[in-house]
Amino acid sequence: MSINKDFRTIAAANGIADDIAYGAVTPPLYLSSNFAFRQFEQAQAYEYSRTSNPTRDLLADTLAKLEGGAGTVVTSSGMAAVNLVLGLLKPGDRVIAPHDCYGGTYRLLAALQDKGHFDVEFVDQGNQEALVSALSRGATLVFVETPSNPLMRIVDINVIAQRTKAVQARLVVDNTFLSPALQRPITLGADFVIHSTTKYLNGHSDVVGGAVVAANSNDVEELKAWANMIGVTGSPFDAYLTLRGIRSLFARIERQQTTAMVAARFLSQHPRVGVVHYPGLISDPGHELAARQQSGFGAMLSFELKGGLEAVRSFVAGLRIFTLAESLGGVESLVAHPASMTHAGMGAEARHAAGIKEGLLRVSVGLEAEEDLLSDLAFSLANIE
Ligand SMILES: *Cc1c(COP(=O)(O)O)cnc(C)c1O
């Protein structure tokens, strides 16, 4: 008999001790690209690993359970996951995306629009009037990122889901910044959830991967068929590592967000720091909504240094524990400068429109000791000038 399991239990133990060959406690890694037919015209459960693979399927099943979806396609990267969903569109379809979305997503949407694949409108989705007016011009797919990258703006998934359904469009939520440990968009009305599993789900900065979870099974089948046709499914080895990372997802993110809150408070009181974007702060414009919509505030934050680019230069030169690097969600703490790194491809004008300034730094809080991280920040802030 199956019992109702807590999400922590699913993350830690989905597929554990299910091995029928030897009773292996940890699910085996099936690297094989192909699988033998039992006999002529009689395939077994698996045939070819581009189409399906037992290790990747266990990761997909775990993600579907964690997100509350009907199924998952595990892809070779987060961008492959975004592209897979966009592949459902045809010329004339309209996508409504946030004006401050992940730089790679922005670039892909703009490039596919240029090729005539579909039309895109970038809007400030925190502005309900702007969103309603964009929807009134027609929509096929609405793309949401909350919290947004890098400004940590929060939008109401449930309200946008209702508005999206009212115009017969589909809702996609990129849940990379929180993971299903802290936010479950399908329960709030999303049709698809996208992940860069590179980030919190794998959590150890040693895999690039992605996933699309779909709320209904027809969509799962369509995505699976496309993923197989175009060949974007992830490798079994990456799936194995990502599943290994998910085992500790809750413990990691809970610890990391506790430290993030302390770091956000510290930064918000520092004289060299301007605005701090962290929805955990009561002063943050997204605080109330985040408290309602999420089961934690997460471990990502961003802040503006007074003194712009020059201050950024000396601040990052002073860092000893934080590493200046792209990506996020790993066990190690990172600092990124969106204007010159993650969001460089957006162009200055679009960055300005989205409110991403030269002095903005994004922080991914890892698992190092809180005291060490705080003294690193204090030291580097003192290093400015
Ligand atoms: C990193 C990231 C992506 C892209 O994922 P890759 O695994 O790098 O391809 C998409 N969305 C968000 C929010 C991300 O942080």
The ligand as an SDF file (V2000), in Angstrom:
LIG
                    3D

 15 15  0  0  0  0  0  0  0  0999 V2000
   20.6740   29.2200  -14.7240 C   0  0  0  0  0  0  0  0  0  0  0  0
   19.2820   29.5530  -15.0260 C   0  0  0  0  0  0  0  0  0  0  0  0
   18.6740   29.1390  -16.2150 C   0  0  0  0  0  0  0  0  0  0  0  0
   19.4380   28.4020  -17.2940 C   0  0  0  0  0  0  0  0  0  0  0  0
   19.8750   27.1560  -16.8690 O   0  0  0  0  0  0  0  0  0  0  0  0
   21.1970   26.4130  -17.4110 P   0  0  0  0  0  0  0  0  0  0  0  0
   21.2210   25.1650  -16.6260 O   0  0  0  0  0  0  0  0  0  0  0  0
   22.3490   27.3340  -17.1320 O   0  0  0  0  0  0  0  0  0  0  0  0
   21.0200   26.2060  -18.8690 O   0  0  0  0  0  0  0  0  0  0  0  0
   17.3470   29.4480  -16.4050 C   0  0  0  0  0  0  0  0  0  0  0  0
   16.6450   30.1420  -15.4900 N   0  0  0  0  0  0  0  0  0  0  0  0
   17.2010   30.5660  -14.3350 C   0  0  0  0  0  0  0  0  0  0  0  0
   16.3670   31.3330  -13.3580 C   0  0  0  0  0  0  0  0  0  0  0  0
   18.5320   30.2960  -14.0660 C   0  0  0  0  0  0  0  0  0  0  0  0
   19.0790   30.7350  -12.9320 O   0  0  0  0  0  0  0  0  0  0  0  0
  1  2  1  0
  2  3  1  0
  2 14  2  0
  3  4  1  0
  3 10  2  0
  4  5  1  0
  5  6  1  0
  6  7  2  0
  6  8  1  0
  6  9  1  0
 10 11  1  0
 11 12  2  0
 12 13  1  0
 12 14  1  0
 14 15  1  0
M  END
$$$$
